[in-house]
Amino acid sequence: MLKKRIIPCLDIKDGRTVKGINFVDIKDAGDPIELAKKYVEEGADELVFLDITATLENRKTLVDLVRAVAQEINIPFTVGGGINSVKDVQKIIKAGADKVSVNSSAVKRPALITEIANQFGKQCVVAAIDTKFENGEWKVFTHGGKTATPLNTVAWAKEVEALGAGEILLTSMNNDGMKTGFAIDITQEVSEAVNIPVIASGGAGEMEHFKAVFEKTSATGGLAASIFHYGEIPIPQLKEYLKTQKIAVR
Amino acid sequence: MIAIIKYNAGNIQSVQNALTNLGYESVITDDHATILAAEKVIFPGVGEASSAMQYLKEKGLNEVLTAIKQPFLGICLGLQLMCKSSEEGSTECLGIFDTEVKQFPPTDKVPHMGWNNSTQLEGSLFLNINLEDSFYYVHSYFAEVCENTISVCDYIEPFSAALHKNNFYATQFHPEKSADIGMKLLKNFLKL
């Protein structure tokens, strides 16, 4: 049976992990490679690296980081943040990433999704969608949630699928950081509307939240950052719990 | 020396990284003589079938690959290209395995993406690997079960998770991305 995926997300700035804390058995939680290796040992199913570096100059360090990560870990990983062109994707994939995620750049120029899919295959393109419930509707936001767009979330999800995305990473901004659980309603609406896998993101605070999103929606993965970084929910414990709840995990 | 076939497909570096971590020297190459002289050959790949086959033909690799006598491992698209034909781009493939590659019907999420276990596995490639163990898959096309099938995975319908004929082995999943279990399988292959 296909397993539900547990996916830690690492925010990267200038080649360093943001928001990490020191685990007892790793020297430097700010070192993305150390942290990534720790997650692989713990049984993470995939990793997402989100580059939040502001300057173009420091972006070069991202490619070096991807190369180093690829040499050290043997599970799939996605790299996102500031990818605007096929040329950007080429560098990241050549360095050893399995997938790239695109967000604001795809809203600005939807053809980017098709261009990446044509060159590297659909499985390589993750459409990251940040969504917020406002005035009775789930709408798409860009630029880290700062910029509103007129796009309806379900309609945009269908469009990215048609454009060639292989997967959707859906983050509810209403839930992100609240630790009150994933946004079940929009996650289910989106995952029913498309036939590509959907990863739920934003709001995980307890192990029960993962159970809820896997039982109540067709999402095939759950992504979280701080609860894993701060050791609030160790991945082995989460997986043991989900197994007792009859949810298929690795 | 292990030869990793160089062609217009992604994910080749990951295979080399895995081999390096296991302590094996490898070279990514499309040179006929190097490939034919290698101890073992790995044929990786993520990509599209018809353009990959076209590339192999342009480089004359289609004839080299089928002539190889040493242990040979195809991965993902590599497996599909070793079959008779693929529905992806209506492609005539290498014809090593007596089966056809079909597209998944849209009755569940496609691509089949993530970790899945086998419902059946046999042979030395799976030494010390069990039915509970999961491998990482990402594919929208699958090889039908046939007499060369040595492992079956069930997603939408049962398909060939691995195939074997003479010196030719292939896996639909990515051992190089399947953590410890994947490394175990690669070691089993490298010891053949």
Interface residues (C-beta under 8 A of the other chain):
Chain A: M1 L2 K3 K4 R5 V40 D45 A70 Q71 N74 I75 P76 I93 K94 A95 G96 D98 F120 G121 K122 Q123 C124 G166 E167 N195 I196 P197 S218 T220 G221 R250
Chain B: G10 N11 Q13 S14 N17 A18 T20 N21 V46 G47 E48 P106 K109 V110 P111 H112 M113 G114 W115 N116 N117 S134 Y136 V138 H139 S140 D154 Y155 H174 E176 K177 S178 A179 G182 M183
